């Protein structure tokens, strides 16, 4: 099979889920609504956490980082997919594909690590409440966030450079919503088996190891909650933790399917549905899951809206 030259004029064709759908217009409208919801809810949550001093605590600092990652992650993928569909133009340049892969992989990996740090935060808050501000002092919080961002960007940079160094065949159609490692390797005109093993190993590192830490944290939390004398304390702890666990299950389930399961179990249609879930659906739902059942966030939201958005009364 012939190779094609990866010059600036070369590119790929993204044949995403909108092309394979039986009702592409309805799916496009649904994705648009979800994207607008993701922008609004994550942006509003970031504003509330930044402005309201009552939320200037480690838990909400980490939650703000999660909203930022979700906001950026969905913006890397969704606008491109919608514009391509509306213009019937599905091409993406070689450099654009590399950039999209790098950003999506970096933001996804950072979110993997951040969710583990958020589980540790809940473990300290519930199991060691008297030492919470010692274990989760500002320097530690910034170190957690910096670690998540730096490791994720290094991982994404290495994978992007290595994936894009392969020679690709004349058939340039990527049957996927975005440029990601698994669908691109299917176009490579070279033996990628060793690299696929490396992708699997890093997938385990960035997915299953943080997930193991999350499970361990919540086992310890559950043991502590069951021994709490107050039913009100139990309920508050369980409500807070259930929100985080819901997000963990949604995100890790989809990402594990994409990067840990063998390629033989993948199909283009399944991969498209899964990628749509963690790039569009999850970022839209995350802030709602965290805020609707959280009285502190809802109270802060009312204060911020009352302060900045309600009209002031004029005096004469």
ZIWOPE-V514688 format. One record per pair of residues at least 12 apart in sequence whose ideal C-beta (glycine too) atoms are under 10 Angstrom apart, sorted by the first residue. I is the first residue (numbers start at 1). J is the second residue. D is the distance in Angstrom with one decimal. If there is no record, write none. Layout:
i,j,d
I,J,D
I,J,D
This chain:
i,j,d
1,167,10.0
1,169,4.8
1,170,6.7
1,171,7.7
1,189,5.8
2,167,9.9
2,169,6.8
2,170,4.7
2,171,9.4
2,189,8.3
3,166,9.8
3,167,4.5
3,168,6.9
3,169,6.5
3,170,7.4
3,189,5.7
3,190,9.5
4,94,9.6
4,167,8.2
4,168,6.1
4,169,7.0
4,170,5.3
4,171,9.1
4,172,6.7
4,187,9.8
4,189,9.2
5,94,9.4
5,167,9.1
5,168,9.5
6,93,9.8
6,94,4.8
6,95,9.1
6,97,9.7
6,98,9.3
6,164,7.5
6,165,9.1
6,166,9.3
6,167,8.0
6,168,6.9
7,93,9.8
7,94,7.4
7,95,10.0
8,93,7.0
8,94,7.1
8,95,6.8
9,93,8.1
9,94,8.6
10,91,10.0
10,93,7.5
10,94,5.1
10,95,9.6
10,97,9.9
10,168,8.6
10,172,7.9
11,90,10.0
11,91,5.1
11,92,5.6
11,93,4.4
11,94,5.6
11,95,8.7
11,96,7.3
11,97,7.0
11,172,7.1
12,90,8.9
12,91,7.1
12,92,5.4
12,93,8.1
12,94,7.4
12,96,8.8
12,97,5.3
12,168,8.0
12,172,4.9
12,173,7.5
12,174,5.1
12,176,9.7
12,179,7.0
12,183,9.5
12,184,8.1
12,187,7.9
13,84,9.6
13,89,9.6
13,90,5.2
13,91,5.6
13,92,7.8
13,171,9.4
13,172,5.6
13,173,4.8
13,174,6.7
13,175,9.5
14,80,7.9
14,81,7.5
14,84,6.6
14,90,5.1
14,91,7.7
14,92,5.5
14,96,9.9
14,97,8.3
14,100,9.2
14,172,9.9
14,173,8.3
14,174,5.4
14,175,8.8
14,176,6.9
14,177,7.2
14,178,7.0
14,179,7.4
14,183,9.4
15,90,6.5
15,173,5.2
15,174,6.5
15,175,4.9
15,176,7.5
15,177,9.3
15,183,9.6
15,268,8.2
15,272,9.1
16,77,9.2
16,80,9.4
16,81,5.6
16,84,7.7
16,85,8.1
16,90,7.6
16,174,8.3
16,175,8.1
16,176,6.3
16,177,4.0
16,178,7.4
16,268,9.7
16,272,6.2
16,275,8.4
16,276,8.4
17,31,8.7
17,81,8.1
17,85,9.9
17,175,9.5
17,176,8.5
17,177,5.5
17,268,9.3
17,269,8.0
17,271,9.2
17,272,3.9
17,273,6.8
17,275,7.8
17,276,5.5
17,280,9.8
18,31,7.8
18,81,6.6
18,82,8.4
18,84,8.0
18,85,4.6
18,86,9.8
18,90,9.0
18,177,8.3
18,272,9.1
18,276,9.5
19,84,9.4
19,85,8.1
19,90,7.4
19,173,9.8
19,175,8.5
19,177,10.0
19,272,9.2
20,175,7.9
20,268,7.5
20,269,6.1
20,272,6.5
20,273,9.6
21,85,9.8
21,269,9.8
21,272,9.1
24,85,6.8
25,85,9.0
27,85,8.9
27,276,8.9
28,81,8.7
28,82,6.5
28,85,5.4
28,86,7.5
29,82,9.9
30,276,9.8
30,280,9.0
30,281,9.7
31,74,9.9
31,77,10.0
31,78,6.5
31,81,7.2
31,82,6.5
31,85,8.8
31,177,9.8
31,276,7.5
31,279,9.7
31,280,5.7
31,281,9.2
31,284,9.8
32,78,8.4
32,79,9.9
32,82,6.1
32,85,10.0
32,86,9.7
32,280,9.8
33,284,8.6
34,74,8.4
34,78,8.1
34,276,9.2
34,279,10.0
34,280,5.1
34,281,6.2
34,282,9.8
34,283,8.3
34,284,4.5
34,285,8.7
35,74,6.2
35,75,8.2
35,77,9.4
35,78,4.5
35,79,7.5
35,81,9.3
35,82,7.3
35,279,9.7
35,280,6.4
35,283,8.5
35,284,7.4
36,78,9.8
36,284,8.7
37,74,9.9
37,280,9.6
37,281,9.9
37,283,8.9
37,284,4.5
37,285,8.5
37,287,8.9
37,288,8.1
38,67,9.6
38,70,6.6
38,71,7.0
38,73,9.1
38,74,4.9
38,75,8.5
38,78,7.9
38,279,9.7
38,280,7.2
38,281,8.9
38,282,8.9
38,283,4.3
38,284,4.1
38,285,8.5
38,286,8.4
38,287,8.0
38,288,9.9
39,70,9.9
39,71,6.8
39,74,7.9
39,75,7.7
39,78,9.3
39,283,9.0
39,284,8.9
40,284,9.2
40,287,8.9
41,67,8.2
41,70,9.0
41,71,9.3
41,283,8.7
41,284,6.8
41,285,8.6
41,286,8.1
41,287,3.9
41,288,5.9
41,289,10.0
41,290,9.5
41,291,7.7
42,64,9.6
42,66,8.7
42,67,4.3
42,68,7.6
42,69,9.1
42,70,5.2
42,71,4.3
42,72,9.3
42,73,9.8
42,74,8.3
42,75,9.8
42,283,6.6
42,284,8.4
42,286,7.5
42,287,5.2
42,288,9.9
43,67,7.9
43,68,9.7
43,71,6.6
43,287,9.0
44,67,9.0
44,287,7.5
44,291,8.7
44,301,7.2
44,304,8.5
44,305,9.0
45,60,9.1
45,63,7.3
45,64,7.3
45,66,9.0
45,67,4.8
45,68,9.6
45,70,9.4
45,71,9.3
45,286,8.8
45,287,4.5
45,288,9.2
45,290,7.3
45,291,6.2
45,297,7.3
45,300,9.6
45,301,8.3
46,63,9.3
46,64,5.6
46,65,9.4
46,66,9.8
46,67,5.0
46,68,6.3
46,70,9.8
46,71,7.3
46,287,8.8
47,64,9.6
47,67,9.7
47,300,9.9
47,301,9.1
47,304,6.7
47,305,9.9
47,308,8.7
48,60,8.7
48,64,9.0
48,67,9.7
48,287,9.8
48,291,8.4
48,297,6.7
48,298,9.5
48,299,9.8
48,300,4.9
48,301,5.3
48,302,9.6
48,303,8.4
48,304,5.1
48,305,8.8
49,61,7.4
49,62,9.9
49,63,6.6
49,64,4.2
49,65,9.5
49,67,7.6
49,68,9.9
49,297,8.2
49,300,7.8
49,304,9.7
50,64,6.9
50,304,9.5
51,300,8.2
51,303,8.7
51,304,5.4
51,307,8.1
51,308,7.8
52,296,9.1
52,297,9.0
52,299,8.7
52,300,4.0
52,301,8.3
52,303,6.1
52,304,5.9
52,307,9.2
53,300,9.2
53,303,9.8
54,296,6.9
54,297,9.8
54,299,7.7
54,300,5.9
54,303,8.0
55,296,6.8
55,297,7.3
55,299,9.5
55,300,5.3
55,301,9.9
55,303,10.0
55,304,9.8
56,138,9.7
57,121,9.7
57,125,9.4
57,132,9.1
57,133,8.7
57,136,8.4
57,141,9.5
57,296,9.2
58,117,9.6
58,118,9.5
58,121,5.7
58,124,8.6
58,125,8.3
58,132,7.8
58,133,8.2
58,135,9.1
58,136,4.1
58,137,8.2
58,138,7.9
58,140,8.0
58,141,5.0
58,144,8.9
59,118,7.8
59,121,5.7
59,122,7.6
59,124,9.9
59,125,6.8
59,132,9.4
59,136,8.2
59,141,9.6
59,240,8.2
59,244,9.7
59,290,10.0
59,294,9.8
59,296,9.1
60,290,9.3
60,294,9.4
60,296,8.0
60,297,7.7
60,300,8.6
61,121,9.1
61,136,9.1
61,138,8.2
61,141,5.4
61,142,8.7
61,144,9.4
61,145,7.9
62,114,6.6
62,115,9.2
62,117,6.3
62,118,5.0
62,120,9.5
62,121,5.9
62,122,9.8
62,136,9.1
62,141,6.9
62,144,7.3
62,145,7.4
62,148,9.5
63,114,9.5
63,118,7.4
63,121,9.4
63,243,9.6
63,244,9.2
63,286,9.2
63,287,8.7
63,290,6.0
63,291,9.1
63,294,9.2
63,297,8.4
64,145,9.6
65,110,8.4
65,111,9.0
65,114,5.9
65,117,9.0
65,118,8.9
65,141,9.2
65,144,8.9
65,145,5.5
65,148,7.7
65,149,8.7
66,110,9.5
66,111,6.8
66,114,5.8
66,115,7.5
66,117,9.9
66,118,7.1
66,244,9.7
66,247,7.9
66,251,9.9
66,283,9.6
66,286,6.6
66,287,8.6
66,290,8.0
67,283,8.8
67,286,7.3
67,287,5.8
67,290,8.4
67,291,9.9
68,107,9.3
68,110,9.6
68,111,10.0
68,114,9.8
68,145,9.8
69,106,9.5
69,107,5.3
69,108,8.5
69,109,9.9
69,110,5.7
69,111,4.8
69,112,10.0
69,114,6.7
69,115,9.9
69,148,8.7
69,149,9.0
69,152,9.2
69,283,8.5
69,286,9.5
70,107,8.4
70,111,7.4
70,247,9.7
70,251,9.6
70,279,9.7
70,282,7.3
70,283,3.7
70,284,8.4
70,285,9.5
70,286,5.5
70,287,7.5
71,107,9.5
71,283,7.1
71,287,9.3
72,103,7.4
72,104,9.6
72,106,9.3
72,107,5.5
72,110,9.4
72,111,9.9
72,283,9.2
73,103,8.1
73,104,6.8
73,106,9.3
73,107,4.2
73,108,6.6
73,110,9.0
73,111,7.1
73,278,8.3
73,279,6.5
73,280,9.5
73,282,8.8
73,283,6.0
74,104,9.9
74,107,9.3
74,278,9.5
74,279,5.9
74,280,5.9
74,281,9.4
74,282,8.6
74,283,4.2
74,284,7.5
75,103,9.2
75,107,9.5
75,279,9.8
75,283,9.0
76,99,8.7
76,100,6.1
76,101,9.6
76,102,9.4
76,103,4.6
76,104,5.3
76,105,9.9
76,106,9.4
76,107,6.8
76,108,9.7
76,178,7.7
76,179,10.0
76,279,7.9
77,100,7.2
77,103,9.0
77,104,6.4
77,107,9.9
77,177,6.5
77,178,4.8
77,179,9.3
77,180,9.7
77,275,8.0
77,276,9.0
77,278,9.7
77,279,4.5
77,280,7.4
77,283,9.7
78,177,9.1
78,178,9.4
78,276,9.4
78,279,6.8
78,280,5.7
78,283,8.8
78,284,9.9
80,92,7.3
80,96,8.4
80,100,7.2
80,177,9.3
80,178,7.7
80,179,9.8
81,177,6.0
81,178,7.5
81,276,9.0
81,279,8.8
81,280,8.7
90,173,8.8
90,174,9.2
91,172,8.8
92,172,9.8
92,174,8.2
92,178,8.9
92,179,6.7
94,164,7.4
94,168,8.8
94,172,9.7
94,179,9.8
95,164,9.1
96,179,8.1
97,160,9.5
97,163,9.7
97,164,7.6
97,172,9.9
97,174,8.0
97,178,8.8
97,179,4.1
97,180,9.8
97,184,7.7
98,160,5.6
98,161,8.3
98,163,8.2
98,164,4.9
98,179,7.4
98,184,9.7
99,160,8.4
99,179,8.6
100,160,9.5
100,178,5.8
100,179,4.7
100,180,8.8
101,156,7.8
101,159,7.8
101,160,5.2
101,163,6.8
101,164,7.6
101,178,7.7
101,179,4.4
101,180,6.3
101,181,7.1
101,184,7.4
102,153,8.4
102,156,5.0
102,157,6.6
102,159,8.2
102,160,4.3
102,161,8.8
102,163,9.7
102,164,9.3
102,179,9.1
103,153,9.6
103,156,7.6
103,160,9.3
103,178,9.8
103,179,9.9
104,156,8.2
104,160,9.8
104,177,10.0
104,178,6.0
104,179,7.6
104,180,6.8
104,181,10.0
104,275,9.2
104,278,9.8
104,279,7.4
105,152,7.8
105,153,9.2
105,155,7.1
105,156,4.0
105,157,8.9
105,158,9.7
105,159,6.0
105,160,6.8
105,163,9.4
105,179,9.6
105,180,7.6
105,181,7.5
105,202,9.8
105,206,9.4
105,259,9.5
106,149,8.1
106,151,9.7
106,152,4.9
106,153,4.9
106,154,8.9
106,155,7.5
106,156,3.7
106,157,7.8
106,159,9.5
106,160,8.8
107,149,9.4
107,152,7.3
107,153,9.4
107,156,8.3
107,279,9.7
107,283,9.9
108,152,7.8
108,155,9.8
108,156,8.4
108,180,9.4
108,206,8.4
108,207,9.6
108,251,8.6
108,254,9.9
108,255,6.5
108,258,9.2
108,259,8.9
108,278,7.4
108,279,8.7
109,148,8.2
109,149,9.4
109,151,7.2
109,152,3.7
109,153,8.2
109,154,9.2
109,155,5.2
109,156,6.2
109,159,9.2
109,202,8.7
109,203,9.8
109,205,9.5
109,206,5.0
109,207,9.0
109,210,9.7
109,255,9.3
109,259,9.8
110,145,8.9
110,147,9.5
110,148,4.7
110,149,5.4
110,150,9.0
110,151,8.0
110,152,3.7
110,153,7.7
110,155,9.3
110,156,8.8
110,206,9.5
111,148,8.0
111,152,8.1
111,206,9.8
111,210,9.8
111,247,9.4
111,251,6.6
111,252,9.8
111,255,8.7
111,278,9.1
111,282,9.2
111,283,9.5
111,286,9.4
112,148,8.2
112,151,9.7
112,152,7.7
112,155,9.8
112,203,9.8
112,205,9.4
112,206,5.0
112,207,5.9
112,208,9.7
112,209,9.1
112,210,5.3
112,211,8.3
112,248,9.9
112,251,7.7
112,252,7.5
112,255,6.9
112,259,9.9
113,144,8.3
113,145,9.4
113,147,6.9
113,148,4.0
113,149,8.7
113,150,9.8
113,151,6.4
113,152,6.5
113,155,9.8
113,206,7.2
113,209,9.4
113,210,5.8
113,213,9.6
114,144,7.8
114,145,7.4
114,147,9.5
114,148,4.8
114,149,8.9
114,152,8.9
114,210,8.9
115,148,9.3
115,210,6.6
115,211,8.5
115,213,9.4
115,214,6.6
115,244,7.6
115,247,6.9
115,248,5.6
115,251,6.7
115,252,7.6
116,144,9.2
116,148,8.6
116,206,9.9
116,209,8.1
116,210,3.6
116,211,7.6
116,212,8.8
116,213,4.7
116,214,5.5
116,216,9.9
116,217,8.1
116,248,9.0
117,136,9.8
117,140,9.6
117,141,8.6
117,143,9.6
117,144,4.4
117,145,7.8
117,147,8.0
117,148,6.7
117,210,8.6
117,213,8.9
117,214,9.7
118,144,9.0
118,214,8.5
118,217,9.3
118,244,6.0
118,247,8.7
118,248,8.7
119,210,8.4
119,211,9.4
119,213,6.6
119,214,4.2
119,215,8.6
119,216,8.5
119,217,4.1
119,218,6.6
119,221,8.4
119,241,8.7
119,244,6.6
119,245,8.7
119,248,7.5
120,135,8.7
120,136,8.6
120,140,9.9
120,144,8.0
120,213,7.2
120,214,8.6
120,216,9.6
120,217,5.8
121,135,8.9
121,136,6.0
121,140,9.7
121,141,8.4
121,144,8.4
121,217,9.0
121,244,9.1
122,214,9.5
122,217,6.8
122,218,7.9
122,220,10.0
122,221,6.3
122,237,8.4
122,240,6.6
122,241,5.7
122,243,9.8
122,244,6.2
122,245,9.5
123,135,9.4
123,213,9.5
123,214,9.5
123,216,8.5
123,217,4.1
123,218,7.8
123,219,9.6
123,220,5.8
123,221,5.7
123,224,8.6
123,241,9.5
124,136,5.7
124,140,9.7
124,217,9.1
124,221,9.9
125,221,9.1
125,237,8.5
125,240,8.1
125,241,9.7
126,217,9.5
126,218,9.8
126,220,8.6
126,221,5.2
126,222,9.5
126,224,5.5
126,225,6.7
126,228,8.8
126,233,9.1
126,236,9.5
126,237,5.3
126,238,9.8
126,240,8.2
126,241,7.7
127,217,8.8
127,220,5.8
127,221,6.5
127,223,8.4
127,224,4.7
127,225,9.2
127,237,10.0
128,224,9.2
129,224,9.7
148,210,9.6
151,205,9.5
151,206,8.2
152,206,7.8
155,202,6.3
155,205,8.3
155,206,6.5
158,198,9.3
158,202,8.5
159,180,9.9
159,181,6.2
159,195,9.1
159,198,8.5
159,199,7.2
159,202,7.1
160,179,9.2
160,181,8.7
162,181,9.2
162,195,6.6
162,198,8.1
162,199,9.4
163,179,8.9
163,180,9.1
163,181,5.4
163,182,9.8
163,184,5.7
163,185,7.0
163,188,8.3
163,192,8.9
163,195,7.7
163,199,8.7
164,179,9.2
164,184,7.9
164,188,10.0
165,188,9.7
165,190,9.6
165,195,9.9
166,184,8.0
166,185,7.5
166,187,8.3
166,188,4.0
166,189,7.5
166,190,5.4
166,191,9.8
166,192,6.9
166,195,8.3
167,187,9.7
167,188,7.0
167,189,5.0
167,190,6.0
168,184,7.8
168,185,9.9
168,187,4.9
168,188,6.1
168,189,6.6
168,190,9.2
169,186,9.7
169,187,5.8
169,188,7.7
169,189,4.6
169,190,9.8
170,187,9.6
170,189,9.0
171,186,9.7
171,187,6.7
171,189,9.7
172,187,6.9
173,187,8.1
174,186,8.4
174,187,6.9
174,268,9.3
175,187,9.8
175,267,9.3
175,268,3.9
175,269,8.5
175,271,7.9
175,272,7.5
176,268,6.9
176,271,6.0
176,272,6.2
176,275,6.6
177,271,8.3
177,272,5.5
177,273,9.2
177,274,9.4
177,275,4.6
177,276,6.0
177,279,6.8
177,280,8.7
178,272,9.7
178,275,6.5
178,276,9.7
178,279,6.9
180,258,7.3
180,259,8.8
180,271,8.2
180,275,7.0
180,279,9.8
181,195,8.8
181,196,8.7
181,199,5.7
181,202,9.7
181,203,9.3
181,258,9.0
181,259,7.7
182,196,8.4
182,199,7.7
182,258,6.8
182,259,7.5
182,261,9.8
182,263,6.4
182,266,6.5
182,271,6.9
182,275,9.8
183,258,10.0
183,266,8.9
183,268,7.5
183,271,6.8
183,272,9.3
183,275,9.2
185,199,8.0
185,263,8.0
186,263,8.0
186,266,9.2
186,268,9.1
192,263,9.6
193,263,9.9
196,262,9.0
196,263,6.7
199,259,6.8
199,260,9.4
199,263,9.5
200,259,7.7
200,260,6.7
200,261,9.2
200,262,8.2
200,263,9.4
202,259,8.1
203,255,8.1
203,256,7.8
203,258,8.4
203,259,3.7
203,260,4.7
203,261,9.1
204,256,9.4
204,259,8.7
204,260,6.3
206,255,8.5
206,259,8.0
206,260,9.8
207,251,9.5
207,252,6.3
207,255,5.7
207,256,5.4
207,258,9.4
207,259,6.4
207,260,6.0
208,252,8.6
208,256,7.4
208,260,6.8
210,248,9.3
210,252,8.2
211,248,7.5
211,249,10.0
211,251,9.9
211,252,5.3
211,253,9.9
211,255,9.6
211,256,7.8
214,244,8.4
214,245,8.3
214,248,5.8
214,252,8.1
215,245,9.9
215,248,9.2
217,241,9.3
217,244,9.7
218,241,6.6
218,244,8.6
218,245,6.8
218,248,8.9
221,237,7.2
221,238,9.2
221,240,9.7
221,241,6.1
221,245,9.9
222,237,9.4
222,238,9.0
222,241,8.5
224,237,8.0
225,237,5.0
225,238,6.4
225,241,8.0
236,295,9.2
239,293,5.7
239,294,7.8
239,295,9.2
240,290,9.4
240,293,8.6
240,294,7.4
240,296,9.7
242,289,9.0
242,293,7.8
243,286,9.2
243,288,9.8
243,289,5.2
243,290,5.2
243,291,8.8
243,292,8.8
243,293,6.1
243,294,7.0
244,289,8.7
244,290,7.9
245,289,9.9
246,285,8.6
246,286,9.0
246,289,5.4
246,290,9.1
246,293,9.8
247,282,7.5
247,285,8.1
247,286,5.4
247,287,9.9
247,289,5.9
247,290,7.4
250,277,7.5
250,278,7.7
250,281,7.9
250,282,5.2
250,285,7.1
250,286,8.1
250,289,8.6
251,277,9.1
251,278,6.1
251,282,5.6
251,283,9.6
251,286,8.2
252,278,9.4
253,274,8.8
253,277,8.6
253,278,8.8
253,282,9.9
254,273,9.2
254,274,5.0
254,275,7.9
254,276,9.2
254,277,4.8
254,278,4.1
254,279,9.1
254,281,8.8
254,282,7.2
255,274,8.5
255,275,9.8
255,277,9.7
255,278,6.0
255,282,9.6
256,274,9.7
257,270,7.9
257,271,8.5
257,273,9.8
257,274,5.3
257,275,9.7
257,277,9.3
257,278,9.3
258,270,9.5
258,271,6.7
258,274,5.6
258,275,6.8
258,277,9.7
258,278,7.7
261,274,10.0
